[in-house]
Amino acid sequence: MISEQDVKHIAKLARLGLTAKEIKKFQRELSLILDYFEKLKEVDVSKIEPTTHSILVKNIMRNDEPKSESIETRNKLIESAPDKKERFVKVKSILQ
């Protein structure tokens, strides 16, 4: 069982103020958690390949290909912009 001093030390590190009743409660609960980890150490995992994720994680990406819009569509976009310069939409600067 985890000691009362250990619980007080953990509480101090976590900046928690605990009552005597809470210290006893956490002493029991932390002991149960540590006991469970001891049980996990007994499990034979020698035939299991180490993983970083429990499921296969893979990014699905599309090819980066430029889309060609019609000149008419581009002109409509530029005409609808509140501020423009030649054939570009003008926006406020965000970097100094």
C-alpha positions in Angstrom: 0.0 0.0 0.0 1.2 3.5 -0.9 2.3 5.5 2.2 0.6 8.5 3.6 3.8 10.4 3.0 3.8 9.5 -0.7 0.2 10.8 -1.0 1.2 14.0 0.7 4.2 14.4 -1.6 2.1 13.7 -4.8 -0.5 16.2 -3.5 2.2 18.8 -3.0 3.6 18.3 -6.5 0.1 18.7 -7.9 -0.5 21.7 -5.6 -3.5 20.1 -4.0 -4.5 20.7 -0.4 -5.9 17.5 1.0 -7.8 16.8 4.2 -6.8 13.8 6.3 -9.9 11.9 5.0 -8.9 12.7 1.4 -5.3 11.5 2.1 -6.7 8.1 3.3 -9.0 7.9 0.3 -6.2 8.6 -2.2 -3.9 6.2 -0.4 -6.4 3.4 -1.1 -7.2 4.5 -4.6 -3.6 5.0 -5.7 -2.7 1.6 -4.2 -5.4 -0.1 -6.3 -4.0 1.6 -9.4 -0.5 0.5 -8.7 -1.7 -3.1 -8.0 -3.4 -3.1 -11.4 -0.1 -2.1 -13.0 1.6 -5.0 -11.3 -1.0 -7.3 -12.8 -0.3 -5.8 -16.2 3.4 -6.6 -15.9 2.5 -10.3 -15.6 0.8 -10.4 -19.1 2.9 -12.2 -21.7 3.4 -9.8 -24.6 6.5 -11.4 -26.1 4.7 -12.5 -29.3 3.0 -9.2 -29.8 4.7 -6.7 -32.1 5.2 -3.3 -30.6 3.0 -0.5 -31.9 2.6 3.2 -31.5 -1.1 3.2 -32.3 -3.8 0.5 -31.6 -5.1 1.0 -35.1 -3.3 1.7 -38.4 -3.2 5.5 -38.9 -2.4 6.7 -42.4 -2.9 10.1 -43.9 -5.0 10.0 -47.1 -3.9 12.8 -49.4 -4.9 13.7 -52.8 -2.4 14.7 -55.5 -1.6 18.4 -55.5 -2.7 19.4 -59.0 -3.7 22.9 -60.0 -7.2 23.3 -61.0 -7.8 25.2 -64.2 -10.8 27.5 -63.9 -12.3 29.2 -66.9 -11.3 32.8 -67.6 -15.0 33.7 -67.2 -15.1 32.2 -63.7 -11.9 34.0 -62.7 -13.1 37.3 -64.0 -16.4 37.0 -62.1 -14.5 36.3 -58.9 -12.2 39.3 -59.4 -15.1 41.6 -60.3 -17.0 40.6 -57.1 -14.0 41.3 -54.8 -14.3 44.6 -52.8 -10.7 45.5 -53.6 -8.6 44.3 -56.5 -5.3 45.1 -58.3 -5.1 44.1 -62.0 -6.1 40.4 -62.1 -5.6 39.7 -58.4 -7.8 40.1 -55.3 -6.3 42.6 -52.9 -6.4 41.8 -49.2 -5.1 43.5 -46.0 -1.6 42.7 -45.0 -1.4 40.4 -41.9 2.4 40.4 -41.6 4.6 43.3 -40.8 
